[in-house]
Amino acid sequence: MNIYPWKEDTKEALPHIKKDDRHPNPIGRCETDVPTPTDISAGYVVRALLTVEGWFKAWELVVDNRGKEYWTQDGVKHSISDLGVEVPAGCLMVPPPSSLYLIHDGSSWFVDLPLLIKARRQERDGKLLASYSPAIEQLTRWIDIAEGDPAALGHYKTQRSAWHAWADALCDLPDHPDWPWPEDEIPWPEQPPKPTRYAAP
């Protein structure tokens, strides 16, 4: 006789097995002689429906989304691990393009503008801290020791003016009408060359 077993944990149907009709226990635990459905749509599996007492009641078709990931409208990622779990309405099955796309309307991701503005400012401030401040400190020291040497003084002050202009351009970026450039790379002003010592001709 044909026996139709299922997994004890998920109740998912397993391939049928044959047992001798004279077997002392032809239908064991997690088994039935009721055939499983054969016309199963893609994305679905057959699962045993049990009574409260744990006896076989019927076979049912349930959706199988195990392993699928989805994102709720607050940008939180979820993963489905159980049979019969549907992807909630209003969720997206595709990940955000980047960490700045943390909100969606159920159909498309959008840039989180406050987060983008914060990231742009942090990037700009990082440039000022990493490049502008050391350059100005170096040029200030050279200017202090170049008193009495007009050529060297002019050389250092010209470089310092270029660095000041670069810093001003960075600080003015938030006033640009396209700030914070949600769809494009930000047009960072070109950074001046590294400060150089004056070399007499």
Disulfide bonds with the S-S distance in Angstrom:
none
